[in-house]
Amino acid sequence: MAKVFTIPVSPNPTRRKRERSSDIRYLDGQRLIVQAIQYLTKADPDANRSAIELLSEHFRTRFRMSDHPVTVQ
């Protein structure tokens, strides 16, 4: 039987955290979901309610809480 050795490492408080950089694909995906929700709302909000709820739930859970909404023009 093999033994597993672990070497504890204390965190280094002087180490800088990586800054987030925006990914254009991420922003395009966010914009596309917003456009889809707007299209479904304008077409027929009552008939498309389940699709709007599905996209809205995906939008709220898949994106980071610190992100700001993208304005669609």
Steps between C-alpha positions, in 0.01 A plus 500: 500500500632846406521790739394847397696791637354849505706810547293787637556837337399816679328764286711791389313825582728706278404303188275704275175358373456475127290773352201393297515582135186515292463237231324619185334158457357524850360848433357390164326207667356728766379744233347216295296371795368851570402543135323163500302593811404835345392332174286242681343772715407714199372206291252347745576530871225263613580217258875535551488529879668163565782577253551844654515348848752238383729760342460732796594225745804410288599867483474546878684182597774466237648847520705643783318714750763772465429545128313805389209465257578569138287772344346398171441774249 
